[in-house]
Amino acid sequence: MTTPAGESDASAAAVAPLAPPDASLTLVAPAAPAPVVATQAPKMAPQVPSAVLPELDAKVEGFMSALGSTAVGSPEFAQQAESVRTMGDDDIRRAAETSNRMLQQPVKALKDGGISEGSAVGKTLLELRRTVEDLDPSQAAGAKRWLDLLPFGDKVTDYFRKYQSAQSQLNGILHSLRNGQDELTKDNVALNLEKTNLWASMGRLNQYVYVAEQLDTKLSAKIAELELTDPDAARTLSQDVLFYVRQKHQDLLTQLAVSIQSYLAIDIIIKNNIELIKGVDRASTTTISALRTAVIVAQALGNQKLVLDQISALNTTTSGMIERTSEMLKDNSAQIQEQAASSSIGIEQLQAAFANIYATMDSIDEFKIKALDTMSQTIGVLETEVDKSRAYLDRVQAHDARNAAGTLDLSTLPTS
Amino acid sequence: MGLKSWLGRRRGEEQAAAVPPAPTEQDILAALNRVNAMLAEGNAPPVITSRVQRIARTIRDTLPQLRHLGVGTIESYSVMATATDYLPEAVGGYLRLPREWADTRPIDGYKTSLMVLVDQLELLAATMDKILDAANRADAQALIAHGMFLQAKFGPPSGPDLTLGPTP
């Protein structure tokens, strides 16, 4: 009698021991970002698109010519100076508020994100460890000796019965592991949206930095020129306008650095989440693989049908397949039974499968410790940076009599 | 059962509440009914209702197959999560918005909230269809296997026939 090729392959696969999944799971915690130096910020931030440059230059020119046509010390002159003071205030404030909010993100990730013990994922992994320890075939070393000494009997049956009683718990664990992956993915989507917003706001700040630099150059030249003819006017211009331009420049750079720092911090959280998703995925697969092994071992050792919800597909097809093939290949059935009972698949394989689960959970734990460490470093750096921008917020709030729609307002320009 | 494992079990039972049990078929059906109630309550437009009903029908058809897929598989999780989380979340997000605004105001490029929701529902429907198809296919395999078995047992031998005819 001939056997269809697929059928014989399938039965061979059902009897052969399952190859353990790749043993080495390495989860890499990303390193904490170094503090961003304010003077380097414009180079790191999204560059000013060259298409916008003429428009920015025109703004600067417009301001310079308006300044030139007003008498130093006149009310119009004061208005000009005011528009420097309020330049980009809205954008700076918005960016500062964003980074303030962003500071909450790593703190939140540290407190109840995936890497913390108190998170849903953390609790589920803990629960998985407990359940697995309870089922572990090597946990009671005595059990193995019993297996060796006694003819396969009640001990084996008792052992595999544990699986059945742990079923609903395992279902809950597997479900909530996948749930945890969903949560982490949702977090990452939200963080990516924040990243996009932050990117746009950094682009805008960088445009203001460009304007401030241009104004600084032009004003300095003009003041140098005036110093020869009208030293008083030069001094007023320097005190009432150039001073504020430079202060604004500094504020912009500071805020830009803070924004970049937040941006880098978000990246760290996203990367951590991705690693954790990988780890949780491995935890589920190793668990299912161990259950699968248990079903086969139960069949082999105790000739006992172990029906588990988690892998019922395999269970029905496997046992069905063995039965069906043994009926089909009547002469081969003895051999199949023998194979099943041989040591090629036994407690050792089950122990290996459990070792895999432990290895996975250990590497997740190890990752968590490292990730928690870098996360607190990230928060430390971000906190000092955000404090700097808070100083700005306080100053602006004190000086709130401002003209929001000054001539140097860039809020209508595209950012990229 | 050793003392240690007994203690371990006790500890496990105490902690069992930490991990909620996986949703049962009843939970899934109840979740689908809740979505229906949400739609009726929110007076959702027919474009939405019809699509949600189609997804719900596919999920109901898939439920009996979940047992064959095994609870631990990603497919059965997707079905459960669609019924209990993804679908209510999508529909709820739309229904929470002022209707006029949601149907006319573009929020994602040129797409209104309604269009965004329709896209999400289409994706969910396609995914559910795919899972149902895969589950049915797995079942059909059993039919093929059984056919092969019957063929092997009762069918004409596929090799050269060595059976002797009836003795004359």
Boltz contact constraints between the chains, C-beta under 6 A:
constraints:
  - contact:
      token1: [A, 2]
      token2: [B, 158]
      max_distance: 6.0
  - contact:
      token1: [A, 4]
      token2: [B, 148]
      max_distance: 6.0
  - contact:
      token1: [A, 123]
      token2: [B, 18]
      max_distance: 6.0
  - contact:
      token1: [A, 124]
      token2: [B, 19]
      max_distance: 6.0
  - contact:
      token1: [A, 127]
      token2: [B, 18]
      max_distance: 6.0
  - contact:
      token1: [A, 127]
      token2: [B, 19]
      max_distance: 6.0
  - contact:
      token1: [A, 130]
      token2: [B, 12]
      max_distance: 6.0
  - contact:
      token1: [A, 134]
      token2: [B, 8]
      max_distance: 6.0
  - contact:
      token1: [A, 134]
      token2: [B, 12]
      max_distance: 6.0
  - contact:
      token1: [A, 140]
      token2: [B, 2]
      max_distance: 6.0
  - contact:
      token1: [A, 168]
      token2: [B, 21]
      max_distance: 6.0
  - contact:
      token1: [A, 171]
      token2: [B, 22]
      max_distance: 6.0
  - contact:
      token1: [A, 171]
      token2: [B, 71]
      max_distance: 6.0
  - contact:
      token1: [A, 172]
      token2: [B, 19]
      max_distance: 6.0
  - contact:
      token1: [A, 172]
      token2: [B, 21]
      max_distance: 6.0
  - contact:
      token1: [A, 172]
      token2: [B, 22]
      max_distance: 6.0
  - contact:
      token1: [A, 173]
      token2: [B, 19]
      max_distance: 6.0
  - contact:
      token1: [A, 174]
      token2: [B, 72]
      max_distance: 6.0
  - contact:
      token1: [A, 175]
      token2: [B, 22]
      max_distance: 6.0
  - contact:
      token1: [A, 176]
      token2: [B, 19]
      max_distance: 6.0
  - contact:
      token1: [A, 178]
      token2: [B, 77]
      max_distance: 6.0
  - contact:
      token1: [A, 288]
      token2: [B, 72]
      max_distance: 6.0
  - contact:
      token1: [A, 309]
      token2: [B, 71]
      max_distance: 6.0
  - contact:
      token1: [A, 310]
      token2: [B, 70]
      max_distance: 6.0
  - contact:
      token1: [A, 310]
      token2: [B, 71]
      max_distance: 6.0
  - contact:
      token1: [A, 310]
      token2: [B, 72]
      max_distance: 6.0
  - contact:
      token1: [A, 311]
      token2: [B, 70]
      max_distance: 6.0
  - contact:
      token1: [A, 312]
      token2: [B, 67]
      max_distance: 6.0
  - contact:
      token1: [A, 312]
      token2: [B, 70]
      max_distance: 6.0
  - contact:
      token1: [A, 313]
      token2: [B, 68]
      max_distance: 6.0
  - contact:
      token1: [A, 313]
      token2: [B, 69]
      max_distance: 6.0
  - contact:
      token1: [A, 313]
      token2: [B, 70]
      max_distance: 6.0
  - contact:
      token1: [A, 324]
      token2: [B, 149]
      max_distance: 6.0
  - contact:
      token1: [A, 328]
      token2: [B, 149]
      max_distance: 6.0
  - contact:
      token1: [A, 328]
      token2: [B, 152]
      max_distance: 6.0
